[in-house]
Amino acid sequence: MTLTKEYLPILVAIVAASLAYLYTKRNNKLNNFYAQVKESLEGILGSMYFDLRIILQIEDEFEKNYEVQKWFNKHGRIEMSLFKLGDRNLIDSYLDLEKEYRKSRNRTQIDQKAFYINLERFYSKLDKHYWNSFQSLYTDYNWFNTVLNRPFPVKIALEIGRNLLNFCELIFYISAVTIFFGIYFGVLKRLSLLEKYWIPIDFIMIAIRLAAISIFLISLISMFLPGHTKWTEVFEKVGNFILSPVRKLIKILKREKK
């Protein structure tokens, strides 16, 4: 016990220094990530995405081919720095597409159709990558744009609501995982593949109650917080999915009565 007391301050200092180092390192990586995403969106990713978006809307075949050629000439230059796309699969897809285009200048109608199918597939990848990057950079934009212009008491209330929402989401995820594994182990026990329940029934019932309370609070809080409607939409879709068969059954029963 004496030895532990002697080395406890040293141990605490080591743990505190390690946590501080990891936190600083994580923040530095996060800041670098935001800087890289911003540079990519403002540079090659944004330019490549919006230029191609306009090109694919062109109906005239001659004009479309001409704009595609300009698009490759613009974004295939070394100084455009393809690496700033930040996604190796996307870079490889672009290089393969450019190679296909350069090889088939005098392509047949079938080859041209196949090329544009591949171009549209690349656009789908580019679209997903662009908006994921956009969301990463501007995920809190609407929140701060709304909150910072509110009176101080409202700011405090909204910040408390946001932290409470995050806490409820954590409780919901933990409860959902507990319920899932509780049911899973219960099925194994029923099939005689387990000797006893690994998660007690009472514990599962508590998890169900907590999940229900969390869903209620998440739905309630999301209604008052700016930019937090995703949970309301999710619960609405789940509710419609569950209630849809019930509604159909009610309609059938009403018809039979008539």
Number of C-alpha atoms within 10 A of each C-alpha: 5 7 7 9 10 10 11 12 11 11 13 11 12 12 12 12 12 12 12 12 12 12 12 12 12 12 12 12 12 12 12 12 14 16 12 17 21 18 15 22 20 11 15 18 24 20 16 19 19 14 15 21 16 11 16 15 9 13 9 8 9 9 12 16 15 11 18 18 15 13 16 17 11 15 18 15 10 9 8 12 13 21 13 17 23 15 13 12 11 18 15 12 18 20 14 13 17 18 11 14 20 12 9 13 11 10 12 10 9 8 15 16 12 11 17 16 12 16 20 14 13 17 20 14 15 24 18 11 18 21 13 13 20 16 12 14 17 13 13 11 11 12 16 14 11 13 17 11 10 13 9 11 9 13 16 13 11 19 14 12 17 20 11 15 21 13 13 21 18 13 18 21 13 15 22 17 13 20 21 13 14 21 16 15 19 20 14 15 15 13 9 10 11 13 9 13 16 13 16 12 14 9 13 19 15 14 21 17 12 18 22 14 15 21 19 14 16 25 21 14 21 19 14 13 18 16 15 18 15 11 17 17 12 12 15 13 12 12 11 13 11 11 12 12 11 12 12 11 12 12 11 11 11 10 9 8 6 5
